[in-house]
Amino acid sequence: MAAGETQLYAKVSNKLKVRGPSLLLEPLLGMGFPVHTALKALAATGRKTAEEASDWLRCHRNDPSLDDPIPQEYALFLCPTGSLLEQLQEFWRESKRQCTKNRAHEIFPHITLCDFFTCEDHKVECLYEALKRAGDRVRGSFPLVVPLALHSSISYLGFFVSDSPADVIREFATTFAMEVAVLADCTVKPCAKQLHLTLAHKFYPHHQRTLEQLARAIQPGHSCQWTAVLYSRDMRFVHYQTLRALFQYKPQNEDELTLSPGDYIFVDPTQQEETSKGWVIGTSQRTGCRGFLPENYTEQANESDTWVKHRTYTFSLAMDLASRKDGEASSRRNGEPHPPQTPRDVSSIQALQATIARKSVLVVRHGERVDQIFGKSWLQQCSTPDGKYYRPDLNFPCSLPRRSSGIKDFENDPPLSSCGIFQSRIAGEALLDSGIRITSVFTSPALRCVQTAKHILEELKLEKTIKIRVEPGIFEWTKWESGKTTPTLMTLDELQEAGFNVSMDYRPAFPLASLMPAESYDEYVNRCAVSVGWITSIRPRDGNTAHPSPCG
């Protein structure tokens, strides 16, 4: 990421009071995703890696609720591991085989420590800190073995936790709730009832004896490392039925849902009046899209199958230094935050500049697009009935360039927002301060990319001396574009007429007409590789020059 982008996103993050490590957030902002959707993706994927969050955003590009400020719901569970967990899972299988499914099968073996609660996306990191503080506080007093006593009634079978260990566990849950209230400003209700691990719930009365016999085979006194686990779920679908797709399904009509094996679908049983026999209407967890789907392509799934695992805290008095180091390494592999780094000193900045100077191509992401802020219908918001542009909001651009086909072509080739223009100028200002020498500029034919290149060059005072070379080969993956054809992009003549200093002599690696709609991922990667190879092959001989290339 360019230094200017780093500075800009730091300012934006501070302004919005976004807390948490920038190691996960900044790569997403660098890809052009708005702050609120980037944070939403991180929360929805358990803040593990930027790659997972990026994939989530790509899958949800047509999600109508993507911009809705709907937080996740979180809960803390105490979960067994090792031999005890294996015995419980075996009980789960046998009880289901012999006595059919009951309510306990809907979720994994656990002891509930608090009710579900909501937390804003930008405060999720505070939950992780609260979990660590609470765990550290009771680690020394947490029991090596949690004694479990079997309890049975006509509709419930499970283990109860005895009083003394239960008090320590409740202290942990209460401490977690207090820390969350302070750090994340969330209201958490710790479990005040008898702590229990449910084995069966709401089963047929004539199955009670069989379930009791199976439960007596479990030896709860076996050593077990208990782990506190923070999970989240989508609060909109709590009371929905959950289906899992078994087969791939390609929609035959616009109102149908695409299915891939393993997809989870949320179905509201009360909203199926419109469906035909054998069909249901549901919402895909993978894409956020809603539509009709054939019910025989799916099977019943558990609600907890769609929950997201965030962070864990394992209670163990025997953890030595070596295992602690292993745990820290594992946390880094799992995408958990690294320890805070010290601020860069002058020598490290110089080293960074030297590293950049040795590279021949500097890739810059375009600034914020107007459709990312105002949605797919942004053009309708700024168009008069006679097809003229007006500015309904200060984050809309002051004006739009003229296009031969009129304003409608901007719908699939949107311009930068006012904030996007500011981002581009900040990036150019940072490049100017860095002292990096720019000799040539290549850009995607997308208007937002040409605009980004123009504003960067203006800040570098090079807008009149360096011509922008438009390279269609670095245009974004055409599968992301809606429709069966690639977007209508501005011609070189239109760009030049609009005041962009584009090169009329540059011969691109991929002419605009060669872009294929809905290309495969391999075709996209090959196109980008060929284009970058072409760009680097015509670079000047001076190895200490940079070639900004706004992509997208």
N, C-alpha and C positions, 0 to 999 in steps of 0.2 A: 504494500500500500504506500502511496506517495506520502511524503512528510506532511504536505498541506492537508490531505484528507485526515491524517491522524490528529492534527491540531483541530480541524473543524469538528470531527466527531467527539473529541474531548469537550469542546465547548458546548455542543448540543447535549451531550450526556450530562454535563454539569447543570445545564439550564433545566433539563427535565428531571434532575435529581435521580438519575439512574445509578443504582448502586450495583456493585459486583464487579468481577474481573472483566477487563476489556478483551482478554484473550479470546473469549467466545463471541462477544458482541461485535467487536470491530471488523472481523472478517465478513460478517453478514452486512454491515453497513457499507463496507467496501464493495460489496456486490450490488449495491444500489437499493437494498431493502430498507424501508422506513424503520425507525426505531421501534415503534409500537408493534409492528408485525414481526420484527426480528426477536423481540422479547417474548412475544407470544409463541413463536416457534421453539425458542429455547425452553420455555416452560412446558410446552407440549411434548418435548422429547427428553425431559429430565436433565436439561443443561449438561449433556454429556460431551458432545463435540459440535463444532460449528458445521461440520459436514452433515451430520444428522439433521440439524436445524435447517440447513440449506435445502436438503432433499425434501424435508417436510414442506417448506415454502413452495418449492417447485410443484409438488403434488397438489398443494392447496391453491394454486394460482387462480382456479375458477371457483373457489369457495366463496359463496355470497356472504358468509359471516366473518371473513378474514379480518376485516377492519372493525368488527364489533368488539367493544371492551368487555369481553366475557372472561373472567379469571377462571383458573382451575380450582377444584376442591382438593384439599389435602387431608391426610389422616396418618397417624403414627401407629404402627403395630409392633408387637414384640413377637418375633418369629423364631421357632426352633430350627436347629440345623443338625447335621450328622445323623447318628443312629436313630434318635427319637423322630426326626423328620421322616426318615425312611419307613419307620413303623407306622406313622400316621398316614403316610401316602398309601401304604399297603391297606390300611383300614379303609381309606377312602375308596380304593378300587373294589375291595371285597364287599363293603356295605352297599355300594352302588350295584354290584353284580347280583347280590343276593336279595337286596331289599328295594331296589330301584333308587332313583335319584331323590335326594331331599335337599332342604335349603342349605345345609352345611357344605354341599358340593359346589356351591356358587363361588366359594372363595377358598384360598389356601389356608392351611393350619396357622392359627395366629391367636394372640391375646390382644384385644383392642385396648389402646392406651388413651385415645381421645376421639371425640366425634369429628366428623368431617367439617372442615372450615375453609373459607375462601382466603386467598392471598393474591394481591396484585402481582402481575408478572415481573415488575421491576424490583420486587422485594423478596423473590424466591430465595436468593442467596442468603438472606437473613434467617430463613428457616434452617438452612444447613448449619449456620453458625449457632443457632439456638440448640439444635440437636447435639452438636459437639459439646457445648457448654454444659448442658444438662447431663450428658453421659459422663463427662469428666468429673462432675460433682458427686455422682453416686457410684463411680467405678469401684472404689475401694470397699464399699459396703454391699455391692451386688452379690447375691448368693451364688456359690459355685454350682449348686444344684437347686433348681426350683421344684419343691415338692408339689406333686399334683395328686389330688384325690378324686376318684371317679364319682360322679353324681348322675343319677338317672331319674327321669320322670316320664309321664305318659307322652310328652311331646318334645323332651329335651334329653340329650345325653352328652356329657362332656366332663372335662377335668376342672376342678376348682383349685385356685392357688391358696395355700394356707396363709394365715394372718401375717406372721412376721416377714416372710419374703414379699408378701403382697404389699406391705407397707413401704418397703424400699422401692418397689416398682411404681407404686402410686406417687412416691416422692419424686421419682424420675419424671413421670408424666406431668406432675404439677410444676416442676422446675422448667420443663420444656414449654408449658403453657405460659408461664411468667416471662421467660426469655423471649418467646415469640411476640408477646404483647409489647415488650419494650423495643425489640429490634425491628419488627415488621408491622407493628400497630394492628395486629390481628387478634380477634377474640377466639380463644381455644378453650373448649370445655373438656378437661381431663376426665377420664372414666372414674366415677365415684362408686359404681356398683361392685358386686363381687367379681373379682378378676377370674376369668374363665377361658378355657380353650375348648371351643365347641367341636364335638364329634358328629352329632346328628341333631337335626332340628326340623320340627314339623313333619315327622314321618308318620306312617300308618301305625296305629296302636299295636296291631298284631305283629309288627316287626321289632318291637322293643326287646324282646328276649333274645332274638338273633343278634341284634346290634350290641347288646350287653356282652354276649359271649365273645364277639369279635373284639370288643373294647378291652376285655380282661386279658387278651393276648399281648396288649401293649405294655411295655415295661417303662413307665415314665421316669424311674429313678436313674436311668442310664445317663452318663455324662453328656452334656449338651451345651454348646455355645449359643447363648441367646443373643439375637441381633435385633436392634430397633431399626425399623425400616420405614422411611417416609415415602408414601405413594400419593399420586394425584389421579384425578379422573375428570372427565368432562361433565360439568354439573348439569348440562342441558339434557343428558340422556340417562339420568339416574334410574328412572322408572321405566325405561324402554326395554324391549326384548333385544337380546344381542344374538346375531347370526354370524356364522363364519362361512365364507364362500368356499365351495369345494372345487368348482370348475371356472374356467374363464368364460366370460360372456361379453360379446360385443353388441352394443345397442343397435337395435333395428329402427328405433325412432328417437327423436330428440329428447323425449321425456323419460328415457330409460337410463339406467345406471350401468357404467362399465364395471365389470367384476374381474378380479384376478384372484387365483387361488390363495387363500389365507386372509383375504380382506375381511374386516369386521364391519357389519352393517347394523345400525341402530334402527329399530322398528317400533313405532308407537302403536300398540294394538287398538287404540281407540280411534285411529285415523286411517282405517283401511276400507272405509265405505266406497271410495272411488275405484278400488282395484277390482280386476276381473278374477275369476277363480284360478288359483295356482300362482297368482302374482301378489306381491306386497310392495309397499312404497317405504323407502328407508333412506337413511343418510350414511354415506360411507365415511368411516373413520379415517381412511387413508387420504381421501381427497376433499372431504367436507361437502361434497355434492349430494343432492337429493334427487331421487328418481325411482321409477318402477324397476323391479327385478323379478326373475322367475324364482319362486320359493324353493323349487326342487333342485336348484343349484347350490343350496345352502344347507347348513345343519345348525342345531342349537349350540350356542356357546355360553360361557359364563361371563357375567358382568366384569369380574376381576381380570379376565383375559385382556381387557382393553385398558387396564390401569397402567400408569407409567411409574416405574421405579426410579426414585430420585437418589437418595443417599442412605447409607446404612451406618450404624454404630454397633460394633460388636463388643460385648462385655467379657473381658478376660483379664484375670489377675496375673496370668502367667505370660503375658506378652513381654518378651525381652526386646532388647534394642534391635537385634537382627530382624525379628518379625515385624517390628514397628517400621523399619526401613522398607521391608518388603511390602507392607501395607501402603506406605506412602508412594512407592513406585507403582503399585497396582492402581492407586487412586489417580495417578497421572495418566496411566494407560486408559482408565475408564473415563477420562475427560474431566475429573474433578479439578478445582482450581489449584494452580501451582502456588507456592509461597510467594508473597509479594516481592517484586524485584526492586532493587534500589534505583533511584533516578539515574538516568544516564549522565555521566560527566563529560567533559569536553573531549577527552581522548576517545570515548566510545562513540560520540557523534562523529568525530573525524574518521574513526574506523568504518562507521556506517557509510559516510560519504565516499570513502575509498572503495568500499564494496560496490556501491552504486556506480561509481565511475568506471569500474572494470566491466560492467555489463553494457551491452550494446542496445538493448531494447528496454524501455520503461513502459509498462502497461498501466493505463489509467482507466478506471471505471467511470462511466458517464455519471453526471449529477442526477439529482432527484427528478423523476418524470412526473408530469402533471397528473397522469392517470393513476399513479400510485397513491396520490393524496386524495383526489376527488372521485376515484372509482372509474368504472368502465363508461359511465354515462357523463363523463366530464365535458364532452363536446356539446351535449344538449344543454348543459348549464351555462355555457358561454356563447350560445348562438342565438341570433335574432330569427324571427320567422322567415325573413328574406335571406337567410344564410350568411349574415355578417357576424364578425367576431366582436364581443365586448368583454370587458374584464369585471366579472362579478365578485372577485376576491383578490386581495393583494398578492396572494401566492400564485395566481394565474400570471402568465407572461403579459407584458405591456401590449404586445401585438404579435400577430402571426405573419410569417412571410407569405407572399402570394404563390398559389399553386394553380397550374393550368386547369386542373379538374375541380377546383374549388375547395372549400373548407372540409368537406367530408373525408378527404384523404388523410387528414390529421388524426382520425379516429384510431387507425392502426399504425400511425407513425407520429406519436405524440411528441411535443416539445418539452424542454425543461421547464420546471416551475421556477418561480422567483428564487426559491431556496436552492434549487439545483444550479441556477446561474451563480448564486453566491458561493456554493460549494466549488464550482469550477474556478472561480476567480481566486478563492483561497488556495486551491491546489497550485495554480499558477504562481501566486505570490510566494508560496513555500518553495517551489522550484527555483524561483529567482533568488531567494535567500540562500539556498543550498549551494549556489555557484555551479550547478551542473550545466554543461553546455548542450543546448538543443540544436540539432542540425536539420532534422526532418520530422514530419508528423504524418502519420497514417491514421485513418479513421474509418469506422463502419459507415455505410451510407445512411444509417438511421439519423434523423434530424437531431435527436438528443445528443448523439455522439459528435456530430459536426459542430453543434453549438458548444459542447464542452471543449473541443479542440480550439475553437475560435477564442473563447474567453481565457483559456490558459495562455494562448499566444499573446493576447492583449496584455496580460499581466507581465509577461516576459518581454514586452516591447518588441515582439517579433512578428506581429500580425501582418506587417507590410513586406517583410523580407522572406518569410517562409510560407510557401503555399501548402495548403492542406491536400494531401493525396487520399482520395476516397477509394477504399479497398473493400468491395463487397464480400470478399472471402472471409473477413473477420466479423461479419454480421452474426447476430445471435442464432441459436439453434432454431431452425424454422418450424420444428415440431411445436414450439411454444406459441407460435402464431395461430390465431383462429382462422378458420376458412380453409379452402382447398387451394388457394393461391397465396404466394408471398405478398406482403403489403406493397402498395404502390408508394415508392419512395421518390423523393425529389430528384430531378435530373441535375446534372452539373450546371446546365444553363440556368435553371431555377435557383440553385444555390448561389451562383455567381450574381444573379440579379438581386438576390436577397442580401447581398453584402458579404458573403463568405468568400474568402480568398482561396478558392479551390484551384487545384492544378487541372488544366484542360488537356495536358499532354501526357499525364501519367497513364500507363497501361497496366491495369490491375491483373492479379493472378487469376481472379475469378470475375468475369464480367457479371453485371447485375442480372442479365438474362439467364445466367447459368445456375442461379439459386433455385433449388428444388423445394417445393412445399412438402412439409411433413417428412423431411429426410430422416434416415435412421441415425442413431447416435454415432455409429462407426463412420458414416458418411460425414457427419458434422465434425468429428475429430480429425478426419483426414483432410477436410477442407481447411480447417484452422491450421493444421500442420503445414500444408502446402503454402498457405498464404504467409505464415510467419517465415517459412524458409525463403519465400520470394522477397519479403521485406528485408530480411537480414542480408540477402545476397546483393542487394543494390545499395547497402549502406555505404557511407563514406569510409575511406581507409583509416581515418583517425579513430583508434580504438577507444579513446576516452570521451566519446560523444554519446548522448542518449537520444533515443528516438521515441518520444511519447506516442502511444497508440491507443486512443480511446476505443474501447471495445463495446459491443452490445448490439 
